[in-house]
Amino acid sequence: MKIAVYAIAKNEEKFVERWYNSMKEADEIFVCDTGSKDNTAEKLECLGAKVKRINIEPWRFDRARNESLEFVDEDVDICVCTDLDEVFSKGWRRELEKHWNSEATRASYNYIWDFDEKGKARTTFNIEKIHLRHGFKWVHPVHEVLQYSGEKRDSTVIIDSITLSHYPDKKKSRAQYLPLLELSVKENPEDDRNMHYLGREYMYKNEYGKAIKTLKQHLKLKRAVWKDERCASMRYIARCYQNQGNNLQAYKWYLRSIAEAPYLREPYIETGLFASEIKNYELCIFCVNEALKIKSKPKSYINEYYCWDSTPYDLLSVAYYNTKQYNLAKKYAYLAYSIDKENERIINNIKLINKKIQKPE
């Protein structure tokens, strides 16, 4: 098979060498430079990448991605789309060739979205940016996705042995995301995914009224049937009401999120966090214990890292302490500590709990 990597880039000079070395298992590497003011394009060319300079006005990610895909040679079998702030695990090509089959049109593989301060993977999910050269195009101005229109049935092969890691430039502005999401919803108001993303973006921008209205609109759409995403919209609505100081509505929407997707940890843990904040420790204990019964982390982007780290045990420790169940508080404090050994607050909590056990009231 002939395999090619393709990408778009702008002012990514500091990532070029690391990215190229990760991608060079491919037969060819194609990059569309969208207006760099640094030496991104020149460094890529020196390393051996094929570079084309393009101008996208007005800017939208799908147009840029499609131009970079068109730049790929026609005789390529499989295309691999990445960004310059991403790095593949070594041997990714071997794993791709090993698992690809004649029925496949695209591949799903592990994506590490971010890492904690110790370099440990935090938010992970599966993505599908490896695909056949022909029959695909990118759609949506932002949070763009691949749309298939080929002759054979669209079929995804899952390759868990491939991992792509994301190391973003945190100084880079993402200010264009909100207007592009608004444009995306304007272009296709019935697209449930874009409506959900827009509501989430309003929440991130602390525009809680707009977020609530948009997320409720998402829930009304006929195509909004994926329960994981519906649950996330309900959680976000609850967060917004909570930030507005409307705890009654927040409580209602957190409970709705649990009812929508009781097989996910996320709604239980978020309800537990809310319950702890309003000092309803019995509710917190119930919710977190229900969450811990769920052992399987979803591979979709709908997951929150704090549902899978020390947070559930920490919540239980605090809740049990406040309900004077000190031995259980100790048990879960030590479980939290086993995951997060440098957390001074957890260490101090353990000392406080041990004092209570040694000198009960």
Secondary structure as GFF3:
##gff-version 3
##sequence-region A 1 361
A	DSSP	beta_strand	3	9	.	.	.	ID=ss1
A	DSSP	three_ten_helix	13	15	.	.	.	ID=ss2
A	DSSP	alpha_helix	16	23	.	.	.	ID=ss3
A	DSSP	beta_strand	28	33	.	.	.	ID=ss4
A	DSSP	alpha_helix	40	47	.	.	.	ID=ss5
A	DSSP	beta_strand	50	53	.	.	.	ID=ss6
A	DSSP	alpha_helix	61	70	.	.	.	ID=ss7
A	DSSP	beta_strand	78	81	.	.	.	ID=ss8
A	DSSP	beta_strand	86	88	.	.	.	ID=ss9
A	DSSP	alpha_helix	92	99	.	.	.	ID=ss10
A	DSSP	beta_strand	106	115	.	.	.	ID=ss11
A	DSSP	beta_strand	121	132	.	.	.	ID=ss12
A	DSSP	beta_strand	136	139	.	.	.	ID=ss13
A	DSSP	beta_strand	145	148	.	.	.	ID=ss14
A	DSSP	beta_strand	156	166	.	.	.	ID=ss15
A	DSSP	alpha_helix	177	187	.	.	.	ID=ss16
A	DSSP	alpha_helix	192	204	.	.	.	ID=ss17
A	DSSP	alpha_helix	208	220	.	.	.	ID=ss18
A	DSSP	alpha_helix	227	243	.	.	.	ID=ss19
A	DSSP	alpha_helix	247	260	.	.	.	ID=ss20
A	DSSP	alpha_helix	265	277	.	.	.	ID=ss21
A	DSSP	alpha_helix	281	292	.	.	.	ID=ss22
A	DSSP	three_ten_helix	305	307	.	.	.	ID=ss23
A	DSSP	alpha_helix	311	322	.	.	.	ID=ss24
A	DSSP	alpha_helix	326	339	.	.	.	ID=ss25
A	DSSP	alpha_helix	344	358	.	.	.	ID=ss26
###
